[in-house]
Amino acid sequence: MKSFSYVAVSDVEDAVRAIAAEPNAKFLGGGTNLVDLMRESVESPDAIVDITRLPLTAIEELPDGGIRIGALVRNSGLAAHPMIRARYPMLSQAILHGASAQLRNMATVGGNLMQRTRCLYFYDSASPCNKREQGSGCAAIGGFTRGHAILGASEQCIATNPSDMAVALVALDAVVEVRSEHGTRRIPLADFHRLPGGTPHIETELAPDELITAVEVPGLPVAATSRYRKVRDRASYAFALVSVAAAMEVRDGRVNAVRLALGGVAPKPWRAHPAEEALLGAPATEESFGRAADAVLASAVGQGDNDFKIELARRTIVATLRRLLTDGSAA
């Protein structure tokens, strides 16, 4: 690990001034991903701006029934919050599926959104990786691809986004609030993470001098009847092979409202708009669920080792929607 400067800040304005003054600086919140990357020399910042003292730890109700979540709210606190559990159960469940209790106690909401891929080749400095060094190549293509993307990948990168929380937030139409010296702007979470295309080293729409200050989730009545399902190689502390965040309301036997997003299958949390369009107004049946899954997976492409993910994703979508229906929570 190379030497770096360190500064602790106590207000947002100091934080954005500090990051703007050093082009190769990084914010430190919980540090559960950044510190690992620094140890592996994947990240080598010249400066660390410690933001753990910033007043960004509140969870507040919004006038529309939505919730504003401070960027430094710990994952454990968010998952346990009564309003989150009652209004957005998929979000609470996603966080609880995301990591060990120790990590949830440290990790922050903003940091979760900024965590980088867990691709083995990304962490291996002996392997070429376009995320680490643009133009060096992608060792995963033609390599071991069991955990890699089936949607949204490119010839430059086939890595997946590792976040569970972000999958639920994408399904919930969350918005990210960010601040810089130039002011405040809002980015829909569905647009926050970028697909790799020809620039896989640029992973989000966040500018280098911007700080995530909050995430806002709108009031969505359908979200109260929601679930998060995660399929992984082992029951504890493993990244998703496929995950599904789903919310559904059924009236008179037909789907009246639905939200669906996938994790573990793409370089960003994947909002399943084709599936939602296929389901809306359709009979709430196994056949409809299968057609919806087929619609979102029509463009899926396997890389050999991960071909199984296409069928696994289909079955997981159907199983999650079936569970919502059979529990009676969607009716």
C-alpha positions, 0 to 999 in steps of 0.5 A: 500500500502506498503512502497517502494523506489523510484529513477528517472533515465535519461538514459537507462543505469541507468534504467537497472542498477537500475532494476537489483539492486532490484529483486522486482522493477518495472518501472514507465512510465504512471502508469495507470495500475501499480498504480491501482494494487499497490493501490489494493495490487495486485502489491507490488514492493520494488522499483519504477524506474521512467523512464518518463525522458528517451529519448524514445519518438520519432516516426521515419520512418524506411528505409523499410517504417516501423516505430519505436515507442519509448516506452514512446510515449503516446498513444494519440500522437501515435494515432494522428500521421500522419504516423500512421493514413495513413499507419496503420489506424487499430493501430490508431483506436485500440488506440482510442477505448482503453481508455478515452482521459485522460488515453490515454494522460498518458499511454505509448506504453511500459506500454500498452504492460505490462498491466495486465488482468482486470479479476475481480478475479485477482483484488479481493484479497479475491479470489484465483488467480493463476496469483497473487499466483501460485497454489492458484487456479482460481476462474473464472473457475466455476465463472462468466465468461462473459469476459473470454477467449475462445481461449488459456486458460488453467486449471490454468487461463482463463483471457484475455489480455485487450490491444487493441493496442497490437491486432493491433500490432500483426496483423502488425508483430510488434517487441519489442526491449528490453534492459538490462545490457546484451545488446539489444534483439528483440522479435516478439510481437506475441511471447511477451505475453505468454499463461498461461499453467501451469505458468499463473503468467509469462505473457510475455517473458520480463525478470525482468531486461529488459526494453522495449525501442521501438516497430518497425512496418514493412512497410506493404502496405496492412496495409493502408487498415485496420480497428479495430472493438471493441464490448463491453458492452458500447460505452465508456471505456469498455474492449473488449468482442471481437475485430478484427484488419483486413487488406485486399487487393483484386485483381480481386475479390480474397484476395491477402493479409490479416492480422487478429488478435483478442482481448478480446478472449484469454490470449494474442492478438490472431493472426488468422493465420488459418483465414488468410490461409483460405482467401489468394487466396479465393474469397472476399465473405461473404462465404469466410469470414465465412469459415475463421472465422470458421477456427480460432474459431474451437478450441474455448471453452466457459465457460458458461457465455461467450459461446456467444463470439464464435458466436460474434467473428465469426460475428465480423470477417465477419463484419469487412472484409465485411466493408473493402470490401464494403468501397472499401478500400480493392479493 
